[in-house]
Amino acid sequence: MMEYKGYHAAIQYSDEDNLFIGEVFGINDTLAFHGSSVQELESMFHQAIDNYLEMCREFGKTPEKEYKGQFNVRIPSELHRSAALCARERNISLNEFVTQAIQDECAKSSAMVF
């Protein structure tokens, strides 16, 4: 994974093309780039983000922010009910309950960033 100006990209290697291929995730717009070396890949990633931000300025569009803090989750109705009841028992909202559960799980991982 790579990070630049608050945007993140997942990286894969293509044996077929002998290239590293990156794709920015967490936004609806599609930003992809590639490079034959790590240095070239990093340069192309920075260029892709800088170009995206410049195009947004030119078109008067607000650049998408990675992760807006909202997402839809589909879970079984029984789990939804259990989570709502647990939240009620703790006198917190369902959003607070889910936030705490996610924080607890992320704390077990190196992905914790808040």
Backbone as XML, in Angstrom:
<?xml version="1.0"?>
<chain id="A" units="angstrom">
  <residue number="1" name="MET">
    <atom name="N" x="0.841" y="-1.169" z="0.000"/>
    <atom name="CA" x="0.000" y="0.000" z="0.000"/>
    <atom name="C" x="0.894" y="1.242" z="0.000"/>
  </residue>
  <residue number="2" name="MET">
    <atom name="N" x="0.432" y="2.275" z="-0.677"/>
    <atom name="CA" x="1.142" y="3.547" z="-0.727"/>
    <atom name="C" x="0.205" y="4.643" z="-0.243"/>
  </residue>
  <residue number="3" name="GLU">
    <atom name="N" x="0.775" y="5.746" z="0.299"/>
    <atom name="CA" x="-0.010" y="6.877" z="0.777"/>
    <atom name="C" x="0.618" y="8.167" z="0.298"/>
  </residue>
  <residue number="4" name="TYR">
    <atom name="N" x="-0.238" y="9.106" z="-0.150"/>
    <atom name="CA" x="0.221" y="10.413" z="-0.593"/>
    <atom name="C" x="-0.932" y="11.393" z="-0.465"/>
  </residue>
  <residue number="5" name="LYS">
    <atom name="N" x="-0.718" y="12.483" z="0.245"/>
    <atom name="CA" x="-1.718" y="13.546" z="0.425"/>
    <atom name="C" x="-3.052" y="13.013" z="0.935"/>
  </residue>
  <residue number="6" name="GLY">
    <atom name="N" x="-3.012" y="11.997" z="1.783"/>
    <atom name="CA" x="-4.230" y="11.449" z="2.362"/>
    <atom name="C" x="-4.952" y="10.443" z="1.502"/>
  </residue>
  <residue number="7" name="TYR">
    <atom name="N" x="-4.387" y="10.087" z="0.351"/>
    <atom name="CA" x="-4.964" y="9.065" z="-0.528"/>
    <atom name="C" x="-4.106" y="7.808" z="-0.440"/>
  </residue>
  <residue number="8" name="HIS">
    <atom name="N" x="-4.750" y="6.664" z="-0.592"/>
    <atom name="CA" x="-4.049" y="5.385" z="-0.507"/>
    <atom name="C" x="-4.239" y="4.586" z="-1.792"/>
  </residue>
  <residue number="9" name="ALA">
    <atom name="N" x="-3.234" y="3.796" z="-2.103"/>
    <atom name="CA" x="-3.297" y="2.961" z="-3.307"/>
    <atom name="C" x="-2.859" y="1.549" z="-2.967"/>
  </residue>
  <residue number="10" name="ALA">
    <atom name="N" x="-3.558" y="0.605" z="-3.545"/>
    <atom name="CA" x="-3.178" y="-0.808" z="-3.452"/>
    <atom name="C" x="-2.279" y="-1.117" z="-4.644"/>
  </residue>
  <residue number="11" name="ILE">
    <atom name="N" x="-1.268" y="-1.926" z="-4.401"/>
    <atom name="CA" x="-0.277" y="-2.233" z="-5.429"/>
    <atom name="C" x="-0.287" y="-3.730" z="-5.720"/>
  </residue>
  <residue number="12" name="GLN">
    <atom name="N" x="-0.212" y="-4.063" z="-6.997"/>
    <atom name="CA" x="-0.066" y="-5.448" z="-7.428"/>
    <atom name="C" x="1.063" y="-5.498" z="-8.444"/>
  </residue>
  <residue number="13" name="TYR">
    <atom name="N" x="1.590" y="-6.677" z="-8.646"/>
    <atom name="CA" x="2.616" y="-6.855" z="-9.662"/>
    <atom name="C" x="2.061" y="-7.730" z="-10.767"/>
  </residue>
  <residue number="14" name="SER">
    <atom name="N" x="2.264" y="-7.315" z="-12.012"/>
    <atom name="CA" x="1.811" y="-8.084" z="-13.164"/>
    <atom name="C" x="3.009" y="-8.788" z="-13.797"/>
  </residue>
  <residue number="15" name="ASP">
    <atom name="N" x="3.039" y="-10.113" z="-13.678"/>
    <atom name="CA" x="4.100" y="-10.905" z="-14.334"/>
    <atom name="C" x="4.022" y="-10.749" z="-15.848"/>
  </residue>
  <residue number="16" name="GLU">
    <atom name="N" x="2.798" y="-10.679" z="-16.335"/>
    <atom name="CA" x="2.563" y="-10.591" z="-17.775"/>
    <atom name="C" x="3.168" y="-9.312" z="-18.370"/>
  </residue>
  <residue number="17" name="ASP">
    <atom name="N" x="3.004" y="-8.198" z="-17.644"/>
    <atom name="CA" x="3.480" y="-6.908" z="-18.143"/>
    <atom name="C" x="4.810" y="-6.473" z="-17.540"/>
  </residue>
  <residue number="18" name="ASN">
    <atom name="N" x="5.282" y="-7.211" z="-16.541"/>
    <atom name="CA" x="6.488" y="-6.828" z="-15.803"/>
    <atom name="C" x="6.372" y="-5.421" z="-15.241"/>
  </residue>
  <residue number="19" name="LEU">
    <atom name="N" x="5.213" y="-5.113" z="-14.672"/>
    <atom name="CA" x="4.938" y="-3.790" z="-14.123"/>
    <atom name="C" x="4.275" y="-3.897" z="-12.757"/>
  </residue>
  <residue number="20" name="PHE">
    <atom name="N" x="4.537" y="-2.902" z="-11.938"/>
    <atom name="CA" x="3.762" y="-2.704" z="-10.729"/>
    <atom name="C" x="2.546" y="-1.873" z="-11.139"/>
  </residue>
  <residue number="21" name="ILE">
    <atom name="N" x="1.382" y="-2.273" z="-10.660"/>
    <atom name="CA" x="0.150" y="-1.577" z="-11.012"/>
    <atom name="C" x="-0.512" y="-1.111" z="-9.724"/>
  </residue>
  <residue number="22" name="GLY">
    <atom name="N" x="-0.853" y="0.162" z="-9.687"/>
    <atom name="CA" x="-1.483" y="0.722" z="-8.502"/>
    <atom name="C" x="-2.849" y="1.271" z="-8.814"/>
  </residue>
  <residue number="23" name="GLU">
    <atom name="N" x="-3.717" y="1.228" z="-7.812"/>
    <atom name="CA" x="-5.055" y="1.798" z="-7.948"/>
    <atom name="C" x="-5.428" y="2.465" z="-6.638"/>
  </residue>
  <residue number="24" name="VAL">
    <atom name="N" x="-5.847" y="3.727" z="-6.733"/>
    <atom name="CA" x="-6.273" y="4.480" z="-5.559"/>
    <atom name="C" x="-7.622" y="3.925" z="-5.124"/>
  </residue>
  <residue number="25" name="PHE">
    <atom name="N" x="-7.779" y="3.718" z="-3.823"/>
    <atom name="CA" x="-9.055" y="3.208" z="-3.325"/>
    <atom name="C" x="-9.628" y="4.156" z="-2.283"/>
  </residue>
  <residue number="26" name="GLY">
    <atom name="N" x="-10.907" y="3.973" z="-1.985"/>
    <atom name="CA" x="-11.576" y="4.793" z="-0.990"/>
    <atom name="C" x="-12.300" y="5.987" z="-1.582"/>
  </residue>
  <residue number="27" name="ILE">
    <atom name="N" x="-12.267" y="6.143" z="-2.924"/>
    <atom name="CA" x="-12.997" y="7.211" z="-3.597"/>
    <atom name="C" x="-13.750" y="6.590" z="-4.774"/>
  </residue>
  <residue number="28" name="ASN">
    <atom name="N" x="-14.756" y="7.295" z="-5.267"/>
    <atom name="CA" x="-15.540" y="6.775" z="-6.394"/>
    <atom name="C" x="-14.833" y="6.949" z="-7.730"/>
  </residue>
  <residue number="29" name="ASP">
    <atom name="N" x="-14.026" y="8.011" z="-7.857"/>
    <atom name="CA" x="-13.297" y="8.221" z="-9.105"/>
    <atom name="C" x="-12.238" y="7.131" z="-9.259"/>
  </residue>
  <residue number="30" name="THR">
    <atom name="N" x="-11.922" y="6.786" z="-10.505"/>
    <atom name="CA" x="-10.927" y="5.757" z="-10.774"/>
    <atom name="C" x="-9.588" y="6.402" z="-11.069"/>
  </residue>
  <residue number="31" name="LEU">
    <atom name="N" x="-8.596" y="6.078" z="-10.258"/>
    <atom name="CA" x="-7.239" y="6.561" z="-10.466"/>
    <atom name="C" x="-6.317" y="5.357" z="-10.461"/>
  </residue>
  <residue number="32" name="ALA">
    <atom name="N" x="-5.709" y="5.081" z="-11.594"/>
    <atom name="CA" x="-4.786" y="3.951" z="-11.714"/>
    <atom name="C" x="-3.471" y="4.460" z="-12.294"/>
  </residue>
  <residue number="33" name="PHE">
    <atom name="N" x="-2.407" y="3.745" z="-12.004"/>
    <atom name="CA" x="-1.077" y="4.136" z="-12.458"/>
    <atom name="C" x="-0.199" y="2.897" z="-12.465"/>
  </residue>
  <residue number="34" name="HIS">
    <atom name="N" x="0.967" y="2.993" z="-13.083"/>
    <atom name="CA" x="1.871" y="1.845" z="-13.116"/>
    <atom name="C" x="3.313" y="2.330" z="-13.220"/>
  </residue>
  <residue number="35" name="GLY">
    <atom name="N" x="4.225" y="1.415" z="-12.937"/>
    <atom name="CA" x="5.642" y="1.716" z="-13.049"/>
    <atom name="C" x="6.449" y="0.441" z="-13.087"/>
  </residue>
  <residue number="36" name="SER">
    <atom name="N" x="7.625" y="0.517" z="-13.670"/>
    <atom name="CA" x="8.481" y="-0.679" z="-13.782"/>
    <atom name="C" x="9.430" y="-0.812" z="-12.590"/>
  </residue>
  <residue number="37" name="SER">
    <atom name="N" x="9.490" y="0.222" z="-11.744"/>
    <atom name="CA" x="10.305" y="0.163" z="-10.527"/>
    <atom name="C" x="9.520" y="0.808" z="-9.401"/>
  </residue>
  <residue number="38" name="VAL">
    <atom name="N" x="9.960" y="0.599" z="-8.188"/>
    <atom name="CA" x="9.279" y="1.208" z="-7.046"/>
    <atom name="C" x="9.358" y="2.731" z="-7.155"/>
  </residue>
  <residue number="39" name="GLN">
    <atom name="N" x="10.504" y="3.246" z="-7.551"/>
    <atom name="CA" x="10.658" y="4.691" z="-7.688"/>
    <atom name="C" x="9.706" y="5.255" z="-8.750"/>
  </residue>
  <residue number="40" name="GLU">
    <atom name="N" x="9.625" y="4.576" z="-9.890"/>
    <atom name="CA" x="8.725" y="5.031" z="-10.950"/>
    <atom name="C" x="7.271" y="4.926" z="-10.498"/>
  </residue>
  <residue number="41" name="LEU">
    <atom name="N" x="6.940" y="3.846" z="-9.817"/>
    <atom name="CA" x="5.580" y="3.656" z="-9.317"/>
    <atom name="C" x="5.203" y="4.787" z="-8.362"/>
  </residue>
  <residue number="42" name="GLU">
    <atom name="N" x="6.091" y="5.116" z="-7.439"/>
    <atom name="CA" x="5.825" y="6.187" z="-6.482"/>
    <atom name="C" x="5.650" y="7.527" z="-7.202"/>
  </residue>
  <residue number="43" name="SER">
    <atom name="N" x="6.500" y="7.794" z="-8.161"/>
    <atom name="CA" x="6.407" y="9.029" z="-8.941"/>
    <atom name="C" x="5.076" y="9.100" z="-9.689"/>
  </residue>
  <residue number="44" name="MET">
    <atom name="N" x="4.670" y="8.008" z="-10.292"/>
    <atom name="CA" x="3.418" y="7.971" z="-11.053"/>
    <atom name="C" x="2.207" y="8.112" z="-10.123"/>
  </residue>
  <residue number="45" name="PHE">
    <atom name="N" x="2.290" y="7.551" z="-8.928"/>
    <atom name="CA" x="1.227" y="7.696" z="-7.934"/>
    <atom name="C" x="1.079" y="9.171" z="-7.557"/>
  </residue>
  <residue number="46" name="HIS">
    <atom name="N" x="2.187" y="9.813" z="-7.247"/>
    <atom name="CA" x="2.148" y="11.234" z="-6.901"/>
    <atom name="C" x="1.583" y="12.051" z="-8.064"/>
  </residue>
  <residue number="47" name="GLN">
    <atom name="N" x="2.003" y="11.731" z="-9.260"/>
    <atom name="CA" x="1.514" y="12.439" z="-10.448"/>
    <atom name="C" x="0.008" y="12.231" z="-10.626"/>
  </residue>
  <residue number="48" name="ALA">
    <atom name="N" x="-0.471" y="11.008" z="-10.402"/>
    <atom name="CA" x="-1.903" y="10.715" z="-10.548"/>
    <atom name="C" x="-2.719" y="11.533" z="-9.549"/>
  </residue>
  <residue number="49" name="ILE">
    <atom name="N" x="-2.257" y="11.613" z="-8.312"/>
    <atom name="CA" x="-2.978" y="12.386" z="-7.291"/>
    <atom name="C" x="-2.916" y="13.873" z="-7.612"/>
  </residue>
  <residue number="50" name="ASP">
    <atom name="N" x="-1.733" y="14.361" z="-7.940"/>
    <atom name="CA" x="-1.590" y="15.783" z="-8.271"/>
    <atom name="C" x="-2.452" y="16.161" z="-9.476"/>
  </residue>
  <residue number="51" name="ASN">
    <atom name="N" x="-2.487" y="15.315" z="-10.499"/>
    <atom name="CA" x="-3.328" y="15.566" z="-11.678"/>
    <atom name="C" x="-4.806" y="15.558" z="-11.311"/>
  </residue>
  <residue number="52" name="TYR">
    <atom name="N" x="-5.199" y="14.615" z="-10.473"/>
    <atom name="CA" x="-6.590" y="14.524" z="-10.018"/>
    <atom name="C" x="-6.996" y="15.814" z="-9.294"/>
  </residue>
  <residue number="53" name="LEU">
    <atom name="N" x="-6.166" y="16.266" z="-8.377"/>
    <atom name="CA" x="-6.469" y="17.480" z="-7.625"/>
    <atom name="C" x="-6.516" y="18.704" z="-8.539"/>
  </residue>
  <residue number="54" name="GLU">
    <atom name="N" x="-5.608" y="18.759" z="-9.510"/>
    <atom name="CA" x="-5.590" y="19.877" z="-10.459"/>
    <atom name="C" x="-6.842" y="19.865" z="-11.343"/>
  </residue>
  <residue number="55" name="MET">
    <atom name="N" x="-7.234" y="18.691" z="-11.825"/>
    <atom name="CA" x="-8.442" y="18.590" z="-12.650"/>
    <atom name="C" x="-9.673" y="19.006" z="-11.855"/>
  </residue>
  <residue number="56" name="CYS">
    <atom name="N" x="-9.735" y="18.604" z="-10.598"/>
    <atom name="CA" x="-10.860" y="19.013" z="-9.763"/>
    <atom name="C" x="-10.908" y="20.536" z="-9.646"/>
  </residue>
  <residue number="57" name="ARG">
    <atom name="N" x="-9.754" y="21.162" z="-9.452"/>
    <atom name="CA" x="-9.703" y="22.629" z="-9.379"/>
    <atom name="C" x="-10.190" y="23.248" z="-10.690"/>
  </residue>
  <residue number="58" name="GLU">
    <atom name="N" x="-9.709" y="22.717" z="-11.811"/>
    <atom name="CA" x="-10.074" y="23.261" z="-13.123"/>
    <atom name="C" x="-11.578" y="23.165" z="-13.394"/>
  </residue>
  <residue number="59" name="PHE">
    <atom name="N" x="-12.195" y="22.063" z="-12.950"/>
    <atom name="CA" x="-13.618" y="21.852" z="-13.213"/>
    <atom name="C" x="-14.513" y="22.331" z="-12.070"/>
  </residue>
  <residue number="60" name="GLY">
    <atom name="N" x="-13.913" y="22.901" z="-11.040"/>
    <atom name="CA" x="-14.687" y="23.388" z="-9.909"/>
    <atom name="C" x="-15.335" y="22.288" z="-9.102"/>
  </residue>
  <residue number="61" name="LYS">
    <atom name="N" x="-14.721" y="21.116" z="-9.144"/>
    <atom name="CA" x="-15.246" y="19.961" z="-8.411"/>
    <atom name="C" x="-14.485" y="19.822" z="-7.097"/>
  </residue>
  <residue number="62" name="THR">
    <atom name="N" x="-15.196" y="19.516" z="-6.039"/>
    <atom name="CA" x="-14.539" y="19.236" z="-4.769"/>
    <atom name="C" x="-13.923" y="17.849" z="-4.855"/>
  </residue>
  <residue number="63" name="PRO">
    <atom name="N" x="-12.611" y="17.729" z="-4.634"/>
    <atom name="CA" x="-11.993" y="16.395" z="-4.693"/>
    <atom name="C" x="-12.618" y="15.480" z="-3.639"/>
  </residue>
  <residue number="64" name="GLU">
    <atom name="N" x="-12.829" y="14.254" z="-4.031"/>
    <atom name="CA" x="-13.373" y="13.301" z="-3.065"/>
    <atom name="C" x="-12.362" y="13.081" z="-1.964"/>
  </residue>
  <residue number="65" name="LYS">
    <atom name="N" x="-12.862" y="12.957" z="-0.763"/>
    <atom name="CA" x="-12.012" y="12.601" z="0.360"/>
    <atom name="C" x="-12.110" y="11.093" z="0.533"/>
  </residue>
  <residue number="66" name="GLU">
    <atom name="N" x="-10.993" y="10.533" z="0.866"/>
    <atom name="CA" x="-10.976" y="9.102" z="1.122"/>
    <atom name="C" x="-11.739" y="8.854" z="2.421"/>
  </residue>
  <residue number="67" name="TYR">
    <atom name="N" x="-12.729" y="8.023" z="2.364"/>
    <atom name="CA" x="-13.504" y="7.630" z="3.530"/>
    <atom name="C" x="-14.199" y="8.809" z="4.182"/>
  </residue>
  <residue number="68" name="LYS">
    <atom name="N" x="-15.450" y="8.938" z="3.894"/>
    <atom name="CA" x="-16.253" y="10.045" z="4.380"/>
    <atom name="C" x="-16.804" y="9.807" z="5.784"/>
  </residue>
  <residue number="69" name="GLY">
    <atom name="N" x="-16.641" y="8.603" z="6.313"/>
    <atom name="CA" x="-17.176" y="8.311" z="7.631"/>
    <atom name="C" x="-18.555" y="7.677" z="7.592"/>
  </residue>
  <residue number="70" name="GLN">
    <atom name="N" x="-19.015" y="7.341" z="6.405"/>
    <atom name="CA" x="-20.302" y="6.667" z="6.253"/>
    <atom name="C" x="-20.125" y="5.464" z="5.353"/>
  </residue>
  <residue number="71" name="PHE">
    <atom name="N" x="-20.776" y="4.362" z="5.726"/>
    <atom name="CA" x="-20.806" y="3.206" z="4.849"/>
    <atom name="C" x="-22.009" y="2.351" z="5.205"/>
  </residue>
  <residue number="72" name="ASN">
    <atom name="N" x="-22.490" y="1.618" z="4.248"/>
    <atom name="CA" x="-23.626" y="0.725" z="4.463"/>
    <atom name="C" x="-23.103" y="-0.679" z="4.695"/>
  </residue>
  <residue number="73" name="VAL">
    <atom name="N" x="-23.683" y="-1.335" z="5.659"/>
    <atom name="CA" x="-23.289" y="-2.705" z="5.975"/>
    <atom name="C" x="-24.544" y="-3.564" z="5.995"/>
  </residue>
  <residue number="74" name="ARG">
    <atom name="N" x="-24.488" y="-4.670" z="5.301"/>
    <atom name="CA" x="-25.606" y="-5.608" z="5.331"/>
    <atom name="C" x="-25.237" y="-6.739" z="6.287"/>
  </residue>
  <residue number="75" name="ILE">
    <atom name="N" x="-26.081" y="-6.916" z="7.284"/>
    <atom name="CA" x="-25.868" y="-7.977" z="8.266"/>
    <atom name="C" x="-27.186" y="-8.714" z="8.459"/>
  </residue>
  <residue number="76" name="PRO">
    <atom name="N" x="-27.131" y="-9.929" z="8.977"/>
    <atom name="CA" x="-28.378" y="-10.654" z="9.242"/>
    <atom name="C" x="-29.253" y="-9.869" z="10.227"/>
  </residue>
  <residue number="77" name="SER">
    <atom name="N" x="-30.561" y="-9.957" z="10.047"/>
    <atom name="CA" x="-31.488" y="-9.191" z="10.893"/>
    <atom name="C" x="-31.330" y="-9.550" z="12.369"/>
  </residue>
  <residue number="78" name="GLU">
    <atom name="N" x="-30.995" y="-10.807" z="12.660"/>
    <atom name="CA" x="-30.814" y="-11.228" z="14.055"/>
    <atom name="C" x="-29.618" y="-10.504" z="14.687"/>
  </residue>
  <residue number="79" name="LEU">
    <atom name="N" x="-28.539" y="-10.328" z="13.907"/>
    <atom name="CA" x="-27.363" y="-9.625" z="14.415"/>
    <atom name="C" x="-27.670" y="-8.140" z="14.589"/>
  </residue>
  <residue number="80" name="HIS">
    <atom name="N" x="-28.429" y="-7.569" z="13.665"/>
    <atom name="CA" x="-28.842" y="-6.171" z="13.768"/>
    <atom name="C" x="-29.632" y="-5.968" z="15.062"/>
  </residue>
  <residue number="81" name="ARG">
    <atom name="N" x="-30.557" y="-6.865" z="15.312"/>
    <atom name="CA" x="-31.370" y="-6.798" z="16.535"/>
    <atom name="C" x="-30.496" y="-6.914" z="17.771"/>
  </residue>
  <residue number="82" name="SER">
    <atom name="N" x="-29.579" y="-7.874" z="17.777"/>
    <atom name="CA" x="-28.687" y="-8.062" z="18.930"/>
    <atom name="C" x="-27.828" y="-6.829" z="19.183"/>
  </residue>
  <residue number="83" name="ALA">
    <atom name="N" x="-27.294" y="-6.246" z="18.115"/>
    <atom name="CA" x="-26.459" y="-5.056" z="18.253"/>
    <atom name="C" x="-27.280" y="-3.888" z="18.800"/>
  </residue>
  <residue number="84" name="ALA">
    <atom name="N" x="-28.497" y="-3.717" z="18.299"/>
    <atom name="CA" x="-29.353" y="-2.631" z="18.777"/>
    <atom name="C" x="-29.687" y="-2.823" z="20.257"/>
  </residue>
  <residue number="85" name="LEU">
    <atom name="N" x="-29.976" y="-4.059" z="20.661"/>
    <atom name="CA" x="-30.284" y="-4.333" z="22.070"/>
    <atom name="C" x="-29.063" y="-4.107" z="22.961"/>
  </residue>
  <residue number="86" name="CYS">
    <atom name="N" x="-27.889" y="-4.530" z="22.502"/>
    <atom name="CA" x="-26.654" y="-4.306" z="23.273"/>
    <atom name="C" x="-26.382" y="-2.808" z="23.423"/>
  </residue>
  <residue number="87" name="ALA">
    <atom name="N" x="-26.581" y="-2.073" z="22.362"/>
    <atom name="CA" x="-26.368" y="-0.623" z="22.420"/>
    <atom name="C" x="-27.344" y="0.003" z="23.420"/>
  </residue>
  <residue number="88" name="ARG">
    <atom name="N" x="-28.587" y="-0.433" z="23.370"/>
    <atom name="CA" x="-29.609" y="0.105" z="24.287"/>
    <atom name="C" x="-29.252" y="-0.201" z="25.733"/>
  </residue>
  <residue number="89" name="GLU">
    <atom name="N" x="-28.787" y="-1.423" z="25.994"/>
    <atom name="CA" x="-28.370" y="-1.805" z="27.358"/>
    <atom name="C" x="-27.251" y="-0.902" z="27.872"/>
  </residue>
  <residue number="90" name="ARG">
    <atom name="N" x="-26.377" y="-0.465" z="26.959"/>
    <atom name="CA" x="-25.237" y="0.382" z="27.339"/>
    <atom name="C" x="-25.588" y="1.866" z="27.284"/>
  </residue>
  <residue number="91" name="ASN">
    <atom name="N" x="-26.837" y="2.151" z="26.897"/>
    <atom name="CA" x="-27.322" y="3.525" z="26.798"/>
    <atom name="C" x="-26.503" y="4.351" z="25.797"/>
  </residue>
  <residue number="92" name="ILE">
    <atom name="N" x="-26.167" y="3.733" z="24.672"/>
    <atom name="CA" x="-25.476" y="4.411" z="23.579"/>
    <atom name="C" x="-26.226" y="4.136" z="22.285"/>
  </residue>
  <residue number="93" name="SER">
    <atom name="N" x="-25.931" y="4.926" z="21.260"/>
    <atom name="CA" x="-26.585" y="4.715" z="19.966"/>
    <atom name="C" x="-25.991" y="3.495" z="19.271"/>
  </residue>
  <residue number="94" name="LEU">
    <atom name="N" x="-26.704" y="3.005" z="18.281"/>
    <atom name="CA" x="-26.193" y="1.893" z="17.486"/>
    <atom name="C" x="-24.905" y="2.314" z="16.771"/>
  </residue>
  <residue number="95" name="ASN">
    <atom name="N" x="-24.851" y="3.565" z="16.290"/>
    <atom name="CA" x="-23.611" y="4.053" z="15.659"/>
    <atom name="C" x="-22.439" y="4.001" z="16.624"/>
  </residue>
  <residue number="96" name="GLU">
    <atom name="N" x="-22.641" y="4.445" z="17.859"/>
    <atom name="CA" x="-21.564" y="4.398" z="18.855"/>
    <atom name="C" x="-21.147" y="2.955" z="19.133"/>
  </residue>
  <residue number="97" name="PHE">
    <atom name="N" x="-22.122" y="2.072" z="19.208"/>
    <atom name="CA" x="-21.837" y="0.662" z="19.467"/>
    <atom name="C" x="-20.971" y="0.067" z="18.347"/>
  </residue>
  <residue number="98" name="VAL">
    <atom name="N" x="-21.370" y="0.331" z="17.109"/>
    <atom name="CA" x="-20.627" y="-0.185" z="15.956"/>
    <atom name="C" x="-19.234" y="0.448" z="15.896"/>
  </residue>
  <residue number="99" name="THR">
    <atom name="N" x="-19.146" y="1.744" z="16.160"/>
    <atom name="CA" x="-17.849" y="2.421" z="16.168"/>
    <atom name="C" x="-16.916" y="1.786" z="17.190"/>
  </residue>
  <residue number="100" name="GLN">
    <atom name="N" x="-17.421" y="1.537" z="18.389"/>
    <atom name="CA" x="-16.598" y="0.908" z="19.429"/>
    <atom name="C" x="-16.155" y="-0.497" z="19.021"/>
  </residue>
  <residue number="101" name="ALA">
    <atom name="N" x="-17.072" y="-1.248" z="18.414"/>
    <atom name="CA" x="-16.731" y="-2.612" z="17.981"/>
    <atom name="C" x="-15.638" y="-2.587" z="16.918"/>
  </residue>
  <residue number="102" name="ILE">
    <atom name="N" x="-15.741" y="-1.653" z="15.983"/>
    <atom name="CA" x="-14.723" y="-1.551" z="14.937"/>
    <atom name="C" x="-13.396" y="-1.108" z="15.539"/>
  </residue>
  <residue number="103" name="GLN">
    <atom name="N" x="-13.432" y="-0.138" z="16.453"/>
    <atom name="CA" x="-12.204" y="0.305" z="17.111"/>
    <atom name="C" x="-11.531" y="-0.848" z="17.844"/>
  </residue>
  <residue number="104" name="ASP">
    <atom name="N" x="-12.315" y="-1.637" z="18.546"/>
    <atom name="CA" x="-11.761" y="-2.782" z="19.285"/>
    <atom name="C" x="-11.087" y="-3.774" z="18.348"/>
  </residue>
  <residue number="105" name="GLU">
    <atom name="N" x="-11.725" y="-4.066" z="17.214"/>
    <atom name="CA" x="-11.146" y="-5.008" z="16.256"/>
    <atom name="C" x="-9.900" y="-4.430" z="15.584"/>
  </residue>
  <residue number="106" name="CYS">
    <atom name="N" x="-9.951" y="-3.158" z="15.219"/>
    <atom name="CA" x="-8.793" y="-2.530" z="14.571"/>
    <atom name="C" x="-7.610" y="-2.410" z="15.521"/>
  </residue>
  <residue number="107" name="ALA">
    <atom name="N" x="-7.886" y="-2.266" z="16.809"/>
    <atom name="CA" x="-6.806" y="-2.166" z="17.797"/>
    <atom name="C" x="-5.979" y="-3.446" z="17.828"/>
  </residue>
  <residue number="108" name="LYS">
    <atom name="N" x="-6.554" y="-4.547" z="17.382"/>
    <atom name="CA" x="-5.857" y="-5.835" z="17.328"/>
    <atom name="C" x="-4.975" y="-5.942" z="16.083"/>
  </residue>
  <residue number="109" name="SER">
    <atom name="N" x="-5.073" y="-4.954" z="15.194"/>
    <atom name="CA" x="-4.401" y="-4.987" z="13.902"/>
    <atom name="C" x="-3.465" y="-3.799" z="13.770"/>
  </residue>
  <residue number="110" name="SER">
    <atom name="N" x="-2.580" y="-3.885" z="12.802"/>
    <atom name="CA" x="-1.697" y="-2.752" z="12.511"/>
    <atom name="C" x="-2.406" y="-1.696" z="11.683"/>
  </residue>
  <residue number="111" name="ALA">
    <atom name="N" x="-3.673" y="-1.916" z="11.333"/>
    <atom name="CA" x="-4.427" y="-0.983" z="10.509"/>
    <atom name="C" x="-4.993" y="0.184" z="11.312"/>
  </residue>
  <residue number="112" name="MET">
    <atom name="N" x="-4.803" y="0.190" z="12.618"/>
    <atom name="CA" x="-5.344" y="1.236" z="13.479"/>
    <atom name="C" x="-4.662" y="2.563" z="13.168"/>
  </residue>
  <residue number="113" name="VAL">
    <atom name="N" x="-5.420" y="3.593" z="12.750"/>
    <atom name="CA" x="-4.829" y="4.867" z="12.380"/>
    <atom name="C" x="-5.479" y="6.077" z="13.058"/>
  </residue>
  <residue number="114" name="PHE">
    <atom name="N" x="-6.452" y="5.900" z="13.918"/>
    <atom name="CA" x="-7.098" y="7.090" z="14.492"/>
    <atom name="C" x="-6.547" y="7.412" z="15.849"/>
  </residue>
</chain>
